[in-house]
């Protein structure tokens, strides 16, 4: 998979060192994948359509434009993509205004990375407005960088978000760990050349070369992430 993200100089002094950690948002740090499905189901119900549960596995973890376009196609809803995107984002923002639950182990992992000054980036397919609202719960101070899905021409499953995060932090993608909950995100991280930890939320993710699958973030700590880089040499 190719990318238009330009290469930059990276910190290559120690090839066994974890240089940065890239974290997904929905379903990885915050328990909101169900919120998105609630928003999608409610909006389409108002349009006169009932979403089949099978569609959920297709749209989970995907960028808004792709998910919305897919749902228009399978339902035949009479609505423009731009209008649907606005409706979905508005419904989701209303839902998260009531509070955002963190995934088990998320706050502890963020605190540990911050305490050890590990460069940490939030890399999400969600739009900037959604990310900024979520940061009230996650703590903006825990991230050196945040990157939204509407800030790049291509988002996940393309490698661009993770390559861009690595470029902006000046690190080598191969010395970075990515934590994701969906196949879409895992595909992006692996295409960028990062070591990927999969924490499945809605759909299963099979183990593969260069990929580690765990049950929850409670199994992930700094020592665990550092070991991934050491083992990849």
N, C-alpha and C positions, 0 to 999 in steps of 0.2 A: 504494500500500500504506500503510495507516494504522498508527499505533503508539500505545500507551498511555503511552509514555515522556514525562514532562513536559518542556516547553521550559525552558531556563535561560539566564541571561545568559552570553554568550560573548565572547571576546577578538576584537574586530572592528577593531582599530586599523589594521592593514595587511592589506588584502584579498588581497595577493599573497604573503603569508608562509605557509609551511608551519607549521601550529600543532601538529600531532601526527602520529604514525605508529601505525597499528593493525595488528598482525600476528596472523595465524592460527597455529595450533600444528601439528597433525598434517598432514604432507605439505607444509607451508610452511617451518617452521623445523626440524622433526625428521622423519626419514624413517621414519614409523611407520604410514602408511596400510596397508602390507602386513601389519603386526602386527595391526591390527584385523581384517583379513580372515582371517588365520590363527586368531585367537581365535574369530571367528564360525564358521568352518568346523569347528574342533575341537569346539566346544560342540554344534553341530548334528549332527556325526558321532556324538557320545555319545548324542544323542537319537534316532539312527537315520535321519538325513537327510543327503543330500549336497547341498551348495549349488552351484547352477549359477553359472559365472563371470559370466554376464549379470547376476546379482543384485548383483554388486560395484559396477557402475556406478550402480546405484540408491541404494545405501546410503552410498557414499563421501561424506564430508564432512557427513553428516547428523547430527542429534542422536540420542543413544542410543535414546530412546524411540521415535522415528519409525522408525529402522533396525530395531530389534528387532521392532516391531509388523509391519513389512513382511515380515520373514523368517518370522515365525510364520504370517502369512497365506499366503505362497506355498508354504510347506512343509507346512502343516497340523500342525505340531508341537504336541504336547499339553503345553503349558507356559504358565504365566501370565506376562504381560509383566514384572511386578515381579521374578519369580524369574529370568527370562532376563536381565534387565538386570544383576542381581547376578552371575550366572555370567559374563557377557561382561566386565564390569569386572574381576572377580577374575582371569580368564584373561589379560586384557591387562596388568594390574598385575604378574602373575608374569613375563610376557614382558619388560616394560620394566625389570624389576629387574636384568636381565642387561646393561643398558646401552642407551642411546638414541643412535643416530647422527644427527648434525646434517646438514641439507641443505647442499650446496656453497654457500658464500658467506654462510651464516647467521651464523656467529660474527663474521666481519668486519663485516657490516652492523650487528649489535647493538653491537659495539665502537665503530663510527663514530657511531652515533646517541647513544650514551652520552657519548662524548667531546665532542660538540657540544651536549649537554644538551637534545636534542630529546625532548619528552614522548613516551614510547613505552608502548603498552598491548598486552598479550597478550589477545586476544579469541577464545575457543575454545568449540566446542560440547561439548567433553569435560567430564566432571565434575571438581569441585574436587580430589578425591583424585588424579586422573590429572595434572592441571596441577601440583599441588604436587610430585609425584614428578618430573615433567619439568624443573621449575625447578632441580633439582640439576645437571642437565646444561647448562641454558641460562643460569643465573645470575639469581637473583631480583633482584639489584641493577640489572639491565638494564631493568627495567620499572617505570614509575611506577604502573601499575595492572594487575591481572590480573582477568579476568572469565570465569567458567565457565558452561557451558550449563545446569547445574542451579541456577543462582542467579537465573534470570529465568523468568517465566511462559512467555515465548516466546523461542526462540532462532533461529538461522539456519534457513531463509532469510528470516525476518522481520528488519526493520532494527533491532529493539530492542537487540541487543547493542552495535552500533556507536553508536546514539543514546545509550545509557546510558554508554558509555565517554566519548563527547564531553561529555556533561553533567557527569560526575564530574570530568573534567579542566578543565571550563570553556572549551571550545574550540568553534569553528564546524565542524560536520561537512564543509562545503564546502571548508574549508581543511585537511582531513586526508587523508592517504593510507592506503589499506587494501591489504594484501598478502594474497592468498588463492590457494589451489590448486584449488578446486572450484567448480562452477557454483553450488552452494548458498551458499557463502561470498561469491562475487562478487555474487550476487543480493542478499544482505543488505547488503553495502557500498554497492552502487549505490542501493538503496532508501533508505538513510540519507543519500544525497546526497554521499557521499565520492568522491574520485578513486580508482579501483581499478586495481591492478596484479595481473594474473593470471599465476601461475606454475604451469601445469597439471602435475598429478602423475599421476593414474590415467587421467583422461579429458580429451580435448581441450576447449579453451575458445576460442570464436571471438572475434576482435576486434569491438569495438562502440564507439559514441560514448561518450566518457567513460571508456573502458576501454583499458588498455595490456597487451598480452600479451607476455611474455618467456619465454626458454627456461630460465632459472635465476636464482637470487638473485645469482649472480655478475655479472649485468647491472644490478643495482640498487644504487645508492649514494645518499648524501644529495643530491648535485647533481641526480641523476636525479629524485628525489622532489620536490625543490624546483621543478624545471622543470615538473612536472605541474601544480602549483598556479598557477604563473605563466601557463602556456598556457591554463588554464581560464577566465581572466578574460574 
